[in-house]
Amino acid sequence: MTPQASATSPVDRYFASIGAALDGLDIFLRDDSSPLYKHGLVAQIVTEYVDRLATSFNCWRHHLDYAKSFRISRAESGFPVFQNVLELENDRRTAKARLGEIPAPAALREDMADFILRHKAFPKDLQRSMAERLYLENVQEGHVFSPLVLPETVKVSVNPKTMRPYYLVHWGAFDGASNLPLVYNVMVEDSSPDLVKLLVTKDGKLDPSVEIPLPVGGLLNPKLAREFDAFVERNSAYSLSPSTIATNLDHDFETLHPKQLRRIVLGPFYSAGITEHNQRVNHILEKVGNPANAWLLTWTIQDIFSKSEKPARNGLWSSEPAREEFHIETSDLEAARMGVSAYEKHALIPHEAYQALYAAGETQSVFEGYQTHIISGGEVISDV
């Protein structure tokens, strides 16, 4: 995709539609009747990553004011290709140094006015410098969706049955193969003797005398935090099933016991006249009068949970740590294929686009297996 002057260019339509989709998803997440909202912190966690995505798209739009191109995965995810994410992350890291090489905005505006008066022409080079400065300022100030958003602990409590502290930890990853944003959270118990002694009282409660300034960057256990960061870097690919990730976590850390792992796959995203991964849907969306309403955003929630814990075994010749036994719902072929205990598929669509699909008699075939949410007038209507 390359920037064009027309307000109805593919670039403008894409950014308008993805912006509307993320705004709609944000409204849905903040609605107290939405399924995720009922999970408390989970909705807040996902909202943070939606905000990161929105910031990234805002930065990419500014980048196009002086850059040549912007590529999206038109035939698959509908999101930007991974190279765009890598470049944005590199620009985030180098923004401060690069900004130091570009004149301040006031100086640029003065030079632009002087150039116009002297040459009776538009200062294209100075305009590009101003656009680059605005882009770098946005990248530097905003929280973008990086290739890997490192873990953060947002909740700490105690399981009175096991007398272990447990943490709710989340992280994000932009998958380079599928070009999809992924959000993870895990509920994990920690049997490390020093943490149990520090955090758990004799009656199986969280010690109120220990101050925990949540959220905490990384895993709460400082001895395992760096290793946990390295783990999520190796184990956040979309190609890995949630059961594989949970099993790897269980085996890589003897004192960490994952009780539930959730992955939220944002996308695919469909935009009329731009994406190509469903020609039937695209053909109908192209009939929507307002291009800003000609889109469809889907996401999938995947859960794997432990059904029991195999106790540790200490023998004379060998020993084995406690291991989790994860439940995979084999009676559901889709759940078995995903490697999950349960899953939900969701679709968000503007009212005008839903009407177009309904008029074409396509709603049942398009939304089969999905919980459908229609956004209209700043509100989301679910279970249609």
KAGIFEN-V260429 format. One record per backbone hydrogen bond with DSSP energy under -1.0 kcal/mol. NH is the residue of the N-H (numbers start at 1). CO is the residue of the C=O. If there is no record, write none. Layout:
[[NH & CO] [NH & CO]]
This chain:
[[9 & 6] [13 & 9] [14 & 10] [15 & 11] [16 & 12] [17 & 13] [18 & 14] [19 & 15] [20 & 16] [21 & 17] [22 & 18] [23 & 19] [24 & 20] [25 & 21] [26 & 22] [27 & 23] [28 & 24] [29 & 25] [30 & 26] [34 & 31] [38 & 34] [39 & 36] [40 & 37] [42 & 39] [45 & 41] [46 & 42] [47 & 43] [48 & 44] [49 & 45] [50 & 46] [51 & 47] [52 & 48] [53 & 49] [54 & 50] [55 & 51] [56 & 52] [57 & 53] [58 & 54] [59 & 55] [60 & 56] [61 & 57] [62 & 58] [63 & 59] [64 & 60] [65 & 62] [66 & 63] [67 & 63] [70 & 1] [73 & 79] [74 & 72] [78 & 73] [81 & 71] [84 & 81] [86 & 82] [87 & 83] [88 & 84] [89 & 85] [90 & 86] [91 & 87] [92 & 88] [93 & 89] [94 & 90] [95 & 91] [98 & 94] [99 & 95] [100 & 96] [101 & 98] [102 & 99] [108 & 104] [109 & 105] [110 & 106] [111 & 107] [112 & 108] [113 & 109] [114 & 110] [115 & 111] [116 & 112] [117 & 113] [118 & 114] [119 & 115] [120 & 116] [124 & 122] [127 & 123] [128 & 124] [129 & 125] [130 & 126] [131 & 127] [132 & 128] [133 & 129] [134 & 130] [135 & 131] [136 & 132] [137 & 133] [138 & 134] [139 & 135] [140 & 136] [141 & 137] [142 & 138] [146 & 144] [149 & 172] [152 & 170] [153 & 216] [154 & 168] [157 & 166] [159 & 164] [163 & 159] [166 & 157] [167 & 188] [168 & 155] [169 & 186] [170 & 152] [171 & 184] [172 & 149] [173 & 182] [174 & 147] [175 & 180] [179 & 175] [182 & 173] [183 & 264] [184 & 171] [185 & 262] [186 & 169] [187 & 260] [188 & 167] [189 & 257] [190 & 165] [191 & 255] [196 & 192] [197 & 193] [198 & 194] [199 & 195] [200 & 196] [201 & 205] [204 & 201] [207 & 199] [210 & 207] [214 & 212] [216 & 153] [218 & 151] [224 & 221] [225 & 221] [228 & 224] [229 & 225] [230 & 226] [231 & 227] [232 & 228] [233 & 229] [234 & 230] [235 & 231] [240 & 237] [243 & 339] [245 & 241] [246 & 242] [247 & 243] [248 & 244] [249 & 245] [250 & 246] [251 & 247] [252 & 248] [253 & 249] [257 & 189] [259 & 187] [260 & 187] [261 & 304] [262 & 185] [263 & 302] [264 & 183] [265 & 300] [266 & 181] [267 & 298] [269 & 77] [270 & 296] [272 & 294] [274 & 271] [275 & 271] [276 & 74] [282 & 278] [283 & 279] [284 & 280] [285 & 281] [286 & 282] [287 & 284] [288 & 285] [293 & 290] [294 & 291] [295 & 293] [296 & 270] [297 & 348] [298 & 268] [299 & 346] [300 & 265] [301 & 344] [302 & 263] [303 & 342] [304 & 261] [306 & 259] [307 & 325] [308 & 325] [310 & 323] [313 & 320] [315 & 318] [320 & 313] [323 & 310] [325 & 308] [327 & 305] [329 & 340] [330 & 328] [332 & 329] [336 & 332] [337 & 333] [338 & 334] [339 & 335] [340 & 335] [341 & 303] [342 & 303] [344 & 301] [346 & 299] [347 & 371] [348 & 297] [349 & 373] [351 & 375] [354 & 350] [355 & 351] [356 & 352] [357 & 353] [358 & 354] [359 & 355] [360 & 356] [361 & 358] [362 & 357] [366 & 362] [367 & 363] [370 & 367] [371 & 345] [373 & 347] [374 & 381] [375 & 349] [376 & 379] [379 & 376] [381 & 374]]
